[in-house]
Amino acid sequence: MSQQIRLKSYVKRSGRLTNSQKKILEKKEYNINFFNSNKILSCQELFNNYNPCILDIGFGDGKLLTDIAKNFQDLNFIGLEVYDAGVGNILKQISENKLNNLKISNCDAIEFLENYITDKSLYGISLFYPDPWPKKKHHKRRIIDESFLNLVSKKINKGGFLKIVTDWSNYADHIIELLDENYNFAKENDRYLFKNRILTKFEKRGILLGHRITELCYKVK
Ligand SMILES: C[S@@+](CC[C@H](N)C(=O)[O-])C[C@H]1O[C@@H](n2cnc3c(N)ncnc32)[C@H](O)[C@@H]1O
């Protein structure tokens, strides 16, 4: 969709930041893990090492991402979330757990992928419960479409992975169709770092509502 205008996959929620979250975002000690995406990044530069790097898009309250980063300290993680309260929460968790392998930005994921991260620099990308935009007239806001898949396939190393979990069956069916017909991807078993992972907030909600959970993992060829 190079020249087409892409609709945002989110509506920025404002006025929800509590005073303590504001303070967290302003505190210097948390800035170590927070970066503004205004220059092209190499993961090596960002983390000062050569460990494989995974990008998580839309980490929400950040509990799953923090937990995985804590359990796999030989991997690096970048988390993107446009929801400021989520950013405030995760920075607190990172500080409490003294994590050096997890960095955060509030940049829109599309903007980040298109402008600020070098090609073939990521070991993987994960999306847990991307906003489903359930109404048909809003489907064009869903982040995962053909152009998104082409973009992420450029940023992930050969042999790296794309992991997607959703509880919206018509979104899942569409994603599977797109991935199966995209020659950059091949279906594969789940990666080791996601085995025995904790449930996310939106996952618990989906389960309570009786939604079918679809968990996908594809390799970049
Ligand atoms: C349904 S929530 C899921 C949160 C979390 N992954 C979970 O499972 O609990 C989707 C999240 O993606 C974030 N999001 C949506 N579009 C985004 C984008 N383009 N860049 C970064 N974050 C985005 C939203 O702000 C929201 O917090």
The ligand as an SDF file (V2000), in Angstrom:
LIG
                    3D

 27 29  0  0  0  0  0  0  0  0999 V2000
   -6.0970   -5.3270   22.3940 C   0  0  0  0  0  0  0  0  0  0  0  0
   -4.6790   -4.5840   23.0650 S   0  0  0  0  0  0  0  0  0  0  0  0
   -3.6600   -5.9930   23.5020 C   0  0  0  0  0  0  0  0  0  0  0  0
   -2.6620   -5.6780   24.5680 C   0  0  0  0  0  0  0  0  0  0  0  0
   -1.7670   -6.8320   25.0310 C   0  0  0  0  0  0  0  0  0  0  0  0
   -0.9190   -7.3190   23.9590 N   0  0  0  0  0  0  0  0  0  0  0  0
   -2.5930   -7.9540   25.5950 C   0  0  0  0  0  0  0  0  0  0  0  0
   -2.6970   -9.0110   24.9830 O   0  0  0  0  0  0  0  0  0  0  0  0
   -3.1360   -7.7550   26.6950 O   0  0  0  0  0  0  0  0  0  0  0  0
   -3.8270   -3.9640   21.6270 C   0  0  0  0  0  0  0  0  0  0  0  0
   -2.7830   -2.9150   21.9730 C   0  0  0  0  0  0  0  0  0  0  0  0
   -2.0830   -2.5580   20.7940 O   0  0  0  0  0  0  0  0  0  0  0  0
   -1.7700   -1.1690   20.8560 C   0  0  0  0  0  0  0  0  0  0  0  0
   -1.5740   -0.7040   19.4750 N   0  0  0  0  0  0  0  0  0  0  0  0
   -2.4930   -0.6760   18.4830 C   0  0  0  0  0  0  0  0  0  0  0  0
   -1.9690   -0.2180   17.3450 N   0  0  0  0  0  0  0  0  0  0  0  0
   -0.6560    0.0630   17.6200 C   0  0  0  0  0  0  0  0  0  0  0  0
    0.4060    0.5860   16.8470 C   0  0  0  0  0  0  0  0  0  0  0  0
    0.2430    0.9140   15.5620 N   0  0  0  0  0  0  0  0  0  0  0  0
    1.6140    0.7520   17.4240 N   0  0  0  0  0  0  0  0  0  0  0  0
    1.7960    0.4180   18.7440 C   0  0  0  0  0  0  0  0  0  0  0  0
    0.8210   -0.0790   19.5280 N   0  0  0  0  0  0  0  0  0  0  0  0
   -0.3910   -0.2570   18.9820 C   0  0  0  0  0  0  0  0  0  0  0  0
   -2.9920   -0.5500   21.5310 C   0  0  0  0  0  0  0  0  0  0  0  0
   -2.6900    0.6970   22.1430 O   0  0  0  0  0  0  0  0  0  0  0  0
   -3.3860   -1.6350   22.5270 C   0  0  0  0  0  0  0  0  0  0  0  0
   -2.8440   -1.3840   23.8130 O   0  0  0  0  0  0  0  0  0  0  0  0
  1  2  1  0
  2  3  1  0
  2 10  1  0
  3  4  1  0
  4  5  1  0
  5  6  1  0
  5  7  1  0
  7  8  2  0
  7  9  1  0
 10 11  1  0
 11 12  1  0
 11 26  1  0
 12 13  1  0
 13 14  1  0
 13 24  1  0
 14 15  1  0
 14 23  1  0
 15 16  2  0
 16 17  1  0
 17 18  1  0
 17 23  2  0
 18 19  1  0
 18 20  2  0
 20 21  1  0
 21 22  2  0
 22 23  1  0
 24 25  1  0
 24 26  1  0
 26 27  1  0
M  CHG  2   2   1   9  -1
M  END
$$$$
